[in-house]
């Protein structure tokens, strides 16, 4: 009997050791419980009447604001979780409220508790419009309800009207930040609401062009309308001529009258998600991997962070800018949960693309990088109201390097929780999804 017990003990020990060395760094089996907690937090920090999420909980300056981009990503998080009714409630709000429309598009932010769509930020940004359309498109694919496809097309058609048509212009084929102002208010549709700064129509951001490319690509695949193919092909031409930084093997932030070569980390992740290895190879062979290498060397950081309960953690993730820019801004490194989960999704796209090519070693390498970052980000997650959430970034009231500052200390932001759900679900909203 003793020998039998000893054998069982030895077997159990061997199985335990085997599980350590054979399992991935962070087992996929544990993700659902984390996703559920992020979803709980998202639901509890959304308005019960409109379904809109509160963008920055804890920052009084934005109390109960819902930023359009945040609404879009929250809607996508619900789709990824199988909660399509909650996603429909968000998108229906924008479909049914004429008050949120201005200058042909949707305004930047509303007061979430108001079912009539009272505006908080009246600026119209192409990127936010593209994202709410992308969310609506995915909702259509999940529900087969035509009104969501029609809504996505309505916004896409608005964006097409803004595309630069001057073949002699540097930014030919590109999509600007937004439409021109109606001239009623000084500074309207200008950077920082300052009439002395460039207007939205003069600035072409790589980020917004990738958003628009992804939207047009999805709609062309679905509808076969030539107007979407032409629009996305023109954006691809702009990305090759203006956004691609051949010298450094990365993407520029965008273009104005001249190329804006500043580093924006997110455009690299989004480009991989939206275009994939094959399309990026058409710009330059190996470009996707070169961009990832640039981000890892210049934008991935490790920081110390103290959670509200006093726990100190080390976190590896993505900064908004490169190390040199952070130093020039006289701030330390910081991690953005949102932008880190974007990189996590980019790693998945690389792994998927290289798997299709039969390049298993590369696919496995990027999958392990993804798992490592997920583990780091789960270490940063904050318990709140029976759920899990993230601060907007690990530094509060700090310049990110693109004309904005992070929210105040103590904030918990919906974009982090929403992107966590997407990243942990392996749901990449910029990639074409083979669904019904």
NORUR-V904094 format. One record per pair of residues at least 6 apart in sequence whose ideal C-beta (glycine too) atoms are under 8 Angstrom apart, sorted by the first residue. I is the first residue (numbers start at 1). J is the second residue. Records with the same first field share a line. If there is no record, write none. Layout:
I=J, J
This chain:
24=368, 371
25=368, 371, 372, 375
26=371, 372, 374, 375, 378
31=374, 424, 425
34=378, 381, 388, 420, 424
35=81, 420, 421, 424, 425
37=381, 386, 387, 388
38=77, 381, 387, 388, 389, 417, 418, 420, 421, 424
39=77, 81, 83, 387, 421
40=385, 386, 387, 388
41=384, 385, 386, 387, 388, 389, 412, 417
42=53, 74, 77, 387, 414, 417, 418, 421
43=86
44=385, 386, 387
45=53, 54, 57, 385, 389, 412, 414
46=52, 53, 54, 74, 112, 414
47=53, 54, 64, 66, 112, 113
49=113, 115
50=66, 89, 93, 112, 113, 114, 115
51=86, 89, 90, 93
52=66, 71, 90, 93, 110, 112
53=66, 70, 71, 74, 90, 112, 414, 418
54=63, 64, 65, 66, 112, 414
55=62, 65, 66, 67, 70, 109, 413, 414, 415
56=62, 65, 392, 407, 411, 412, 413, 414
57=389, 411, 412, 413, 414
58=407, 408, 410, 411, 412
59=407, 408, 410, 411
60=408
61=407, 408
62=120, 407
64=111, 112, 113
65=109, 110, 111, 112, 120, 121
66=109, 110, 111, 112
67=108, 109, 121, 128
68=94, 106, 107, 108, 109, 110, 125, 128, 129, 131, 132
69=125, 127, 128, 131, 132, 415
70=413, 414, 415, 418
71=90, 93, 94, 132, 135
72=128, 131, 132, 134, 135
73=131, 135, 414, 415, 418, 419, 422, 429
74=90, 414, 418
75=86, 87, 90, 91, 132, 135, 136, 139
76=87, 134, 135, 138, 418, 422, 427, 429
77=417, 418, 419, 421, 422
78=84, 86, 87, 90
79=87, 135, 138, 139, 142, 427
80=421, 422, 425, 427
81=421, 425
84=139, 142, 143
87=135, 139, 142
88=139, 143, 145, 148
90=135
91=132, 135, 136, 139, 148, 151
93=100, 115, 117
94=100, 106, 132, 151
95=147, 151
97=116, 117
99=116, 117, 118, 119
100=106, 107, 110, 117, 119
101=107
102=122, 124
103=124, 178, 179, 180, 181, 182, 189
104=124, 158, 161, 179
105=124, 125, 126, 129, 155, 158, 159, 178, 179
106=124, 128, 129, 132, 155
107=119, 121, 122, 123, 124
108=120, 121, 122, 123, 124, 125, 128
109=119, 120, 121
110=117, 118, 119, 120
111=118, 119, 120
122=188
123=178, 188, 189, 193, 200
124=178, 179, 189, 200
125=177, 178, 200, 208
126=159, 162, 175, 176, 177, 178, 208, 211, 212
127=177, 205, 207, 208, 211
129=155, 158, 159
130=155, 156, 159, 208, 211, 212, 214, 215
131=211
132=155
133=151, 152, 154, 155, 156, 215
134=152, 211, 214, 215, 218, 429, 430
135=429
136=148, 149, 151, 152, 155
137=148, 149, 152, 215, 218, 219, 222
138=429, 433
139=145, 148
140=146, 148, 149, 152
141=433, 435, 436
142=435
144=436
149=222, 223
152=215, 218, 219
153=219, 223
155=215
156=215, 216, 219, 228, 231
157=227
159=175, 212, 215, 231
160=216, 227, 228, 231
162=175, 176, 178, 179, 201
163=173, 174, 175, 231, 234, 235
164=171, 172, 173, 174, 175, 176, 204, 238
165=172
166=172
170=241, 242, 255, 257, 258, 259
171=204, 238, 242, 255
172=234, 237, 238
173=234, 235, 237, 238
174=204, 209, 234, 235, 238, 242, 255
175=204, 208, 209, 212, 235
176=200, 201, 202, 203, 204, 208
177=200, 201, 203, 204, 205, 208
178=189, 200, 201
179=189, 200, 201
180=189, 199, 200, 201
181=188, 189, 190, 199
182=188
186=195
187=193, 194, 195
189=199, 200, 201
190=196, 197, 198, 199, 200
191=197, 198, 199, 200, 203, 403
192=403
198=256
202=256, 257
203=254, 256
204=238, 242, 254, 255, 256
205=253, 254
206=239, 242, 243, 251, 252, 253, 254, 264, 267, 271
207=253, 254, 264, 266, 267, 270
209=235, 238, 239, 243, 254
210=239, 267, 270, 271, 274, 275, 430
211=270, 274, 430
212=231, 232, 235
213=232, 235, 236, 239, 274, 275
214=270, 273, 274, 430
216=228, 229, 231, 232, 235
217=228, 232, 274, 432
218=432
219=225, 228
220=228, 229, 232
221=432
236=275, 279
238=255
239=251, 271, 283
240=283
242=252, 254, 255, 259
243=251, 252, 254, 255, 267
244=251, 252, 283, 284, 287
245=251, 252, 261
246=284
248=294
249=284, 287, 290, 291, 293, 294
250=263, 268, 290, 291, 294, 295
251=264, 267, 268, 271, 291
252=259, 260, 261, 262
253=260, 261, 262, 263, 264, 267, 402
254=260
262=321, 325, 401, 402
263=298, 299, 321, 322, 325
264=320, 321, 402
265=295, 299, 318, 319, 320, 321, 322, 336, 339, 343
266=320, 339, 342
268=291, 292, 294, 295, 346
269=295, 318, 339, 342, 343, 345, 346
270=342, 346, 430
271=280, 288, 291
272=280, 288, 291, 292, 346, 349, 350
273=342, 345, 346, 349, 428, 430, 431
274=430, 431
276=288, 349, 353, 431
277=288, 349, 350, 353, 354, 357
278=353
280=287, 288, 291
281=287, 288
284=290
288=350, 353
289=350
292=346, 347, 350, 366
295=318, 343
298=322, 323, 324
299=318, 319, 321, 322, 323
300=316, 317, 318, 319, 343
301=316, 317, 318, 319, 323, 333, 334, 335
302=314, 315, 316, 333
303=314, 315, 317, 332, 333, 334, 335, 394
304=312, 313, 314, 315
305=312, 313, 314, 315, 335, 380, 394
306=312, 313
307=313, 382
308=382, 410
309=383
313=379, 380
314=379
315=335, 376, 377, 379, 380, 394
316=335, 372, 373, 376
317=335, 336, 337, 339, 340, 373, 376, 377, 380, 394
318=335, 336, 339, 340, 342, 343
319=326, 333, 334, 335, 336, 339
320=334, 336, 339, 393, 400, 401, 402
321=329, 400, 401, 402
323=333
325=401
326=332, 333, 334, 401
329=399, 401
331=395, 398, 399
332=395
334=393, 394, 395, 398, 406
335=380, 393, 394
336=392, 393, 400
337=377, 380, 390, 391, 392, 393, 415, 416, 419, 420
338=392, 413, 415, 416, 419
340=373, 376, 377
341=377, 416, 419, 420, 422, 423
342=419
343=373
344=370, 373, 374, 377, 423
345=422, 423, 426, 428, 430, 431
347=366, 367, 369, 370, 373
348=366, 367, 370, 426, 428
349=428, 431
350=362, 363, 366
351=363, 364, 366, 367, 370
352=363
354=360, 362, 363, 366
355=363
374=423, 424
377=420, 423
380=390, 394
381=388, 389, 390, 420
382=388, 389, 390, 391, 412
384=412
387=417
388=417, 420
389=412, 413, 416, 417
390=412, 413, 416, 417, 420
391=407, 411, 412, 413, 416
392=406, 407, 411, 413, 415, 416
393=400, 406
395=406
396=406, 407, 408, 409, 410, 411
397=405, 406, 407, 408, 409
398=405, 406
399=405
400=406
407=413
421=427
422=428, 429
